[in-house]
Amino acid sequence: QVQLVESGGGLVQAGGSLRLSCAASGRSFSRYAMGWFRQAPGKEREFVSRISRSGAPINYADSVKGRFTISRDNAKNTVYLQMNSLKPEDTAVYYCAADTADQVVAYTRVYRYDYWGQGTQVTVSS
């Protein structure tokens, strides 16, 4: 079992940067792959990025590739999402999620993840 708490969201102008953090409870963080998802009003929850338990491989949605960077610090039970060159279309609630399986398929799908945080709001103004 794990509890996840996101932080670092806020209001930023287009072109700006934010760094999101997700702090996990429990003893098994290093055993989980971790993902970031986002959900805009009226839209389905959308895959953003995933990092394997060992730190590789790393995957990104095409929409954020080259702008966002996911990382993790297993000693701190924390996963990060550095977001640069933010665009208004990045506006959403961002969620951290844990995947307890080692080998997974369809890692972009919500159903692959076992635990979710409550989300943190990111708003990008034009």
VEXDREN-2710 file (C-alpha; in Angstrom, 1 decimal):
% VEXDREN-2710
k/r/px/py/pz
1/GLN/0.0/0.0/0.0
2/VAL/1.2/3.5/-0.7
3/GLN/-0.1/7.0/-0.4
4/LEU/0.9/9.7/-2.8
5/VAL/0.9/13.5/-2.3
6/GLU/1.6/15.9/-5.2
7/SER/2.8/19.4/-4.7
8/GLY/4.4/22.3/-6.7
9/GLY/1.5/23.3/-8.9
10/GLY/0.4/26.9/-9.4
11/LEU/-0.1/29.7/-11.9
12/VAL/2.5/30.4/-14.5
13/GLN/2.7/32.4/-17.7
14/ALA/3.2/30.7/-21.0
15/GLY/6.9/29.9/-21.5
16/GLY/7.5/29.5/-17.8
17/SER/8.5/26.5/-15.7
18/LEU/7.2/24.6/-12.7
19/ARG/8.5/21.5/-10.9
20/LEU/6.0/19.1/-9.5
21/SER/6.8/16.7/-6.7
22/CYS/5.1/13.5/-5.6
23/ALA/6.0/12.2/-2.1
24/ALA/5.1/8.6/-1.4
25/SER/4.6/6.8/1.9
26/GLY/5.5/3.2/2.6
27/ARG/8.5/1.0/2.3
28/SER/8.2/-0.1/-1.3
29/PHE/8.5/3.0/-3.4
30/SER/11.6/1.7/-5.1
31/ARG/9.7/-1.3/-6.3
32/TYR/7.1/0.8/-8.2
33/ALA/7.2/2.4/-11.6
34/MET/5.8/5.9/-11.3
35/GLY/3.7/7.9/-13.7
36/TRP/2.4/11.4/-14.2
37/PHE/-1.0/12.0/-15.7
38/ARG/-3.1/15.1/-16.2
39/GLN/-6.7/16.0/-16.6
40/ALA/-8.2/19.1/-18.0
41/PRO/-11.8/20.2/-17.4
42/GLY/-14.1/18.1/-19.6
43/LYS/-11.3/15.8/-20.7
44/GLU/-10.2/12.3/-19.9
45/ARG/-7.2/11.7/-17.7
46/GLU/-4.2/11.8/-20.0
47/PHE/-0.8/10.1/-19.8
48/VAL/2.2/12.5/-19.4
49/SER/5.2/10.5/-18.4
50/ARG/6.4/7.3/-16.7
51/ILE/9.7/6.3/-15.1
52/SER/10.6/2.7/-14.4
53/ARG/11.5/1.6/-10.9
54/SER/15.2/1.6/-11.8
55/GLY/15.0/5.0/-13.5
56/ALA/15.0/3.5/-17.0
57/PRO/13.3/3.3/-19.4
58/ILE/11.5/6.7/-19.3
59/ASN/8.5/7.5/-21.4
60/TYR/6.8/10.7/-22.4
61/ALA/3.7/11.7/-24.2
62/ASP/4.5/13.3/-27.6
63/SER/2.8/16.5/-26.4
64/VAL/5.4/17.1/-23.7
65/LYS/8.5/15.4/-25.1
66/GLY/11.4/17.8/-25.1
67/ARG/9.7/20.1/-22.5
68/PHE/9.1/17.9/-19.5
69/THR/11.5/15.8/-17.6
70/ILE/10.6/13.1/-15.1
71/SER/13.0/11.9/-12.4
72/ARG/12.9/10.0/-9.1
73/ASP/14.9/9.9/-5.9
74/ASN/14.2/6.5/-4.3
75/ALA/16.1/7.5/-1.2
76/LYS/13.5/10.3/-0.7
77/ASN/10.5/8.3/-1.9
78/THR/9.8/11.1/-4.4
79/VAL/9.2/11.5/-8.1
80/TYR/9.5/14.8/-9.9
81/LEU/8.2/16.4/-13.1
82/GLN/10.1/19.3/-14.3
83/MET/8.0/21.3/-16.7
84/ASN/9.6/23.9/-19.0
85/SER/8.3/26.0/-21.9
86/LEU/4.8/25.6/-20.5
87/LYS/1.8/26.2/-22.8
88/PRO/-1.8/27.1/-22.0
89/GLU/-2.8/23.6/-23.2
90/ASP/-0.7/22.2/-20.3
91/THR/-3.3/23.6/-17.9
92/ALA/-4.7/20.6/-16.0
93/VAL/-4.8/18.9/-12.7
94/TYR/-1.6/16.8/-12.5
95/TYR/-1.7/13.4/-10.8
96/CYS/1.0/11.1/-9.6
97/ALA/0.4/7.4/-9.9
98/ALA/2.2/4.2/-8.8
99/ASP/2.4/1.0/-10.8
100/THR/3.2/-2.0/-8.6
101/ALA/4.0/-4.3/-11.5
102/ASP/7.5/-4.7/-12.8
103/GLN/6.7/-5.5/-16.4
104/VAL/3.7/-3.8/-17.7
105/VAL/1.9/-3.2/-21.0
106/ALA/-0.2/-0.2/-21.9
107/TYR/1.7/2.0/-19.4
108/THR/-0.2/5.1/-20.8
109/ARG/-3.5/3.7/-19.6
110/VAL/-5.0/4.8/-16.3
111/TYR/-6.0/1.2/-15.4
112/ARG/-2.3/0.1/-15.2
113/TYR/-1.8/2.2/-12.1
114/ASP/-2.7/1.0/-8.6
115/TYR/-2.4/4.1/-6.5
116/TRP/-3.1/7.8/-7.2
117/GLY/-2.5/11.1/-5.5
118/GLN/-5.1/13.8/-5.1
119/GLY/-3.6/16.0/-7.8
120/THR/-2.1/19.5/-8.0
121/GLN/-3.5/22.2/-10.2
122/VAL/-1.3/23.7/-13.0
123/THR/-2.6/26.8/-14.7
124/VAL/-0.7/28.3/-17.6
125/SER/-1.9/31.7/-18.8
126/SER/-1.4/33.1/-22.3
END
